[in-house]
Amino acid sequence: KDAATALPTPHSRPDYPASSPVFTLRYILDRIQERKLTGHQGWVNAASFSPDGQRIVTASSDKTARIWDLNGSLIAELSGHQSAVYAASFSPDGQRIVTASYDKTARIWNLNGSLIAELSGHQGTVNAASFSPDGQRIVTASDDKTARIWDLNGSLIAELSGHQGAVYAASFSPDGQRIVTASDDSTARIWDLNGSLIAELSGHQSWVRAASFSPDRQRIVTASYDKTARIWDLNGSL
């Protein structure tokens, strides 16, 4: 049963101690059912919900991504990559999925697991891929020291070139007008949609593995192997 419907009431359980929040919490936790999504034949590298919260996509070293319902039942297998899949995420409207792979490609799929487009051109592992807020573009991050912007047909729009090491993460700002990248050159960088550098976020003492915009687009947070996270303004200042 759902935890909310399983919650006892004074009418259903006369001995229920309504004044005890500890008892209530324990009662709920004891009845939460763990749901496992089993079937992958390799490491599961990433998992994320669809925008409506009704599906999950997973990315695995077994060269597939998979779509599941909330009961853990398989809906579709996204098969075609030639190596490990490192990332998978839904489009904003929940109708497409983009995957990123060690095989140097990203791929766009529909919810039936059919391939829509292959984004090929990177010279190294594609570590990350994500949709723009309007769902019309995709940004990829690669070990080849670049990030790239693509349309939904798999055509290259712009290359973000300048990092001195692998690019581990790339994501759009909430308004879709900027991109932030994170690299093992110890920097994060902000770019416009033409691939021009806006600002370099420099100061970390080791690899920067993640970076993302705040909802109001005014700040960026970065995460680094130097044991710190840092908050920056759009000029690259702490």
C-alpha positions as CSV (number, residue, x, y, z in Angstrom):
1,K,0.0,0.0,0.0
2,D,0.9,3.6,-0.4
3,A,2.4,5.0,2.8
4,A,-0.3,7.7,3.0
5,T,-3.1,5.2,2.8
6,A,-1.3,2.9,5.3
7,L,-1.1,5.5,8.0
8,P,-3.2,4.4,11.0
9,T,-5.9,6.7,12.4
10,P,-7.6,6.8,15.8
11,H,-10.6,5.1,14.2
12,S,-8.7,2.3,12.5
13,R,-6.3,1.7,15.5
14,P,-7.7,2.5,18.9
15,D,-4.2,2.0,20.4
16,Y,-2.6,4.5,18.0
17,P,-0.8,7.1,20.0
18,A,-1.6,10.2,18.0
19,S,0.6,12.3,20.2
20,S,3.7,10.3,19.3
21,P,5.4,11.6,16.1
22,V,8.2,9.0,16.6
23,F,5.7,6.2,16.5
24,T,4.1,7.7,13.4
25,L,7.4,8.0,11.5
26,R,8.4,4.5,12.5
27,Y,5.0,3.1,11.3
28,I,5.4,4.8,8.0
29,L,9.0,3.8,7.4
30,D,8.2,0.2,8.3
31,R,5.7,0.1,5.5
32,I,7.5,1.8,2.7
33,Q,8.1,-0.8,0.0
34,E,11.5,-0.7,-1.7
35,R,11.2,-0.9,-5.5
36,K,14.2,-2.2,-7.4
37,L,14.8,-1.6,-11.0
38,T,16.6,-4.8,-12.0
39,G,17.8,-6.0,-15.4
40,H,20.9,-4.1,-16.3
41,Q,24.0,-6.3,-16.8
42,G,26.5,-3.7,-15.8
43,W,27.0,-0.7,-13.5
44,V,24.1,1.8,-13.4
45,N,25.9,5.1,-13.9
46,A,22.9,7.5,-13.8
47,A,19.2,7.6,-13.1
48,S,16.6,10.4,-13.4
49,F,12.9,11.0,-13.3
50,S,10.8,12.2,-16.2
51,P,9.4,15.7,-15.8
52,D,6.0,14.4,-14.8
53,G,7.5,11.9,-12.3
54,Q,5.9,8.9,-13.8
55,R,8.9,7.3,-15.5
56,I,12.6,6.8,-14.7
57,V,15.5,6.4,-17.2
58,T,18.7,4.6,-16.2
59,A,22.1,4.6,-17.9
60,S,24.4,1.6,-17.7
61,S,27.8,0.2,-18.5
62,D,26.0,-2.7,-20.2
63,K,25.7,-0.3,-23.2
64,T,22.0,0.4,-22.7
65,A,19.7,2.9,-21.2
66,R,16.3,1.7,-19.9
67,I,12.9,3.4,-19.2
68,W,10.9,2.1,-16.2
69,D,7.6,2.8,-14.6
70,L,7.3,3.5,-10.8
71,N,6.7,-0.1,-10.0
72,G,10.1,-1.1,-11.4
73,S,8.6,-2.6,-14.6
74,L,10.7,-2.2,-17.8
75,I,9.0,0.0,-20.4
76,A,11.7,0.2,-23.1
77,E,15.3,-0.6,-23.6
78,L,17.4,1.9,-25.5
79,S,20.0,-0.2,-27.3
80,G,22.6,0.8,-29.9
81,H,25.5,2.4,-28.1
82,Q,28.8,0.6,-28.7
83,S,30.1,1.1,-25.1
84,A,29.1,2.2,-21.6
85,V,26.3,4.8,-21.3
86,Y,27.3,7.4,-18.7
87,A,24.2,9.7,-18.7
88,A,20.6,9.7,-19.7
89,S,17.9,12.3,-19.2
90,F,14.4,13.3,-20.4
91,S,13.6,16.3,-22.5
92,P,11.5,19.0,-20.8
93,D,8.3,17.7,-22.3
94,G,9.2,14.1,-21.3
95,Q,8.8,12.8,-24.9
96,R,12.5,12.2,-25.7
97,I,15.6,11.0,-24.0
98,V,19.3,11.9,-24.6
99,T,22.1,9.5,-23.7
100,A,25.9,10.0,-23.5
101,S,28.4,7.3,-24.0
102,Y,32.0,6.2,-23.9
103,D,31.6,5.4,-27.6
104,K,32.0,9.1,-28.3
105,T,28.4,9.7,-29.3
106,A,25.2,11.0,-27.7
107,R,21.9,9.8,-29.0
108,I,18.3,11.0,-28.9
109,W,15.5,8.4,-28.5
110,N,11.7,8.3,-28.3
111,L,9.9,6.6,-25.4
112,N,9.6,3.4,-27.4
113,G,13.4,3.0,-27.4
114,S,13.7,4.0,-31.1
115,L,16.7,6.1,-32.2
116,I,15.8,9.5,-33.4
117,A,19.3,11.0,-34.0
118,E,22.9,10.3,-33.3
119,L,25.2,13.2,-32.3
120,S,28.6,12.2,-33.6
121,G,31.7,14.2,-33.9
122,H,33.4,14.2,-30.5
123,Q,36.9,12.8,-30.4
124,G,36.5,11.4,-26.9
125,T,34.1,9.9,-24.4
126,V,30.8,11.9,-24.1
127,N,30.5,12.4,-20.3
128,A,27.2,14.3,-20.2
129,A,24.3,15.4,-22.4
130,S,21.2,17.4,-21.6
131,F,18.4,19.3,-23.2
132,S,17.9,23.1,-23.3
133,P,14.9,24.3,-21.3
134,D,12.9,24.7,-24.5
135,G,13.8,21.2,-25.6
136,Q,15.2,22.3,-29.0
137,R,18.9,21.9,-28.3
138,I,21.3,19.6,-26.6
139,V,24.6,20.3,-25.0
140,T,27.3,17.6,-24.7
141,A,30.5,17.5,-22.7
142,S,33.5,15.4,-23.7
143,D,36.9,14.1,-22.9
144,D,38.1,15.8,-26.1
145,K,38.2,19.1,-24.1
146,T,35.1,20.5,-25.8
147,A,31.4,20.9,-25.2
148,R,29.1,21.0,-28.2
149,I,25.6,22.3,-28.9
150,W,23.4,20.3,-31.3
151,D,19.9,20.5,-32.8
152,L,17.4,17.7,-32.5
153,N,18.5,16.3,-35.9
154,G,22.0,15.7,-34.7
155,S,23.5,18.7,-36.5
156,L,26.3,20.7,-34.8
157,I,25.3,24.2,-33.9
158,A,28.5,25.4,-32.0
159,E,31.6,24.0,-30.4
160,L,32.7,25.4,-27.0
161,S,36.5,25.1,-27.2
162,G,39.0,26.4,-24.8
163,H,39.2,24.0,-21.8
164,Q,42.7,22.5,-21.3
165,G,41.3,19.2,-20.0
166,A,38.3,16.8,-20.2
167,V,34.9,18.4,-19.9
168,Y,32.8,16.5,-17.4
169,A,29.6,18.5,-17.2
170,A,27.7,21.0,-19.3
171,S,24.2,22.5,-18.8
172,F,22.0,25.3,-19.9
173,S,21.0,28.3,-17.8
174,P,17.2,28.3,-17.0
175,D,16.5,30.8,-19.8
176,G,18.6,28.7,-22.2
177,Q,20.8,31.6,-23.2
178,R,24.1,30.5,-21.6
179,I,25.9,27.2,-20.9
180,V,28.2,26.4,-18.0
181,T,30.9,23.7,-18.3
182,A,33.1,22.0,-15.7
183,S,36.5,20.6,-16.5
184,D,39.5,18.7,-15.1
185,D,41.6,21.8,-15.9
186,S,40.3,23.1,-12.5
187,T,38.0,25.6,-14.1
188,A,34.3,26.1,-15.0
189,R,33.4,28.4,-17.9
190,I,30.3,30.3,-19.0
191,W,29.6,30.5,-22.7
192,D,27.0,32.0,-25.0
193,L,25.1,29.9,-27.6
194,N,27.6,30.8,-30.3
195,G,30.4,29.1,-28.4
196,S,32.0,32.4,-27.3
197,L,33.5,32.5,-23.8
198,I,31.8,34.8,-21.4
199,A,33.7,34.1,-18.2
200,E,36.2,31.7,-16.7
201,L,35.5,30.6,-13.1
202,S,39.1,30.0,-11.8
203,G,40.2,29.2,-8.3
204,H,39.6,25.5,-7.7
205,Q,42.8,23.5,-6.9
206,S,41.6,20.3,-8.6
207,W,39.2,18.9,-11.2
208,V,35.8,20.5,-11.4
209,R,33.3,17.7,-11.8
210,A,29.9,19.6,-11.8
211,A,28.5,23.1,-12.3
212,S,25.0,24.4,-12.5
213,F,23.1,27.7,-12.6
214,S,20.8,29.0,-9.9
215,P,17.1,29.2,-10.8
216,D,17.3,33.0,-11.1
217,R,20.4,32.7,-13.5
218,Q,22.5,35.0,-11.4
219,R,24.8,32.5,-9.8
220,I,26.7,29.3,-10.5
221,V,27.7,26.6,-8.1
222,T,30.7,24.3,-8.8
223,A,31.9,21.0,-7.2
224,S,35.5,20.0,-7.2
225,Y,37.9,17.3,-6.2
226,D,39.7,20.0,-4.1
227,K,37.1,19.2,-1.4
228,T,35.1,22.4,-1.9
229,A,32.1,23.7,-3.7
230,R,32.0,27.4,-4.7
231,I,29.4,30.0,-5.6
232,W,30.2,32.5,-8.3
233,D,28.6,35.4,-10.0
234,L,28.3,35.5,-13.8
235,N,31.5,37.5,-14.1
236,G,33.4,34.7,-12.6
237,S,33.9,36.3,-9.2
238,L,33.5,34.4,-5.9
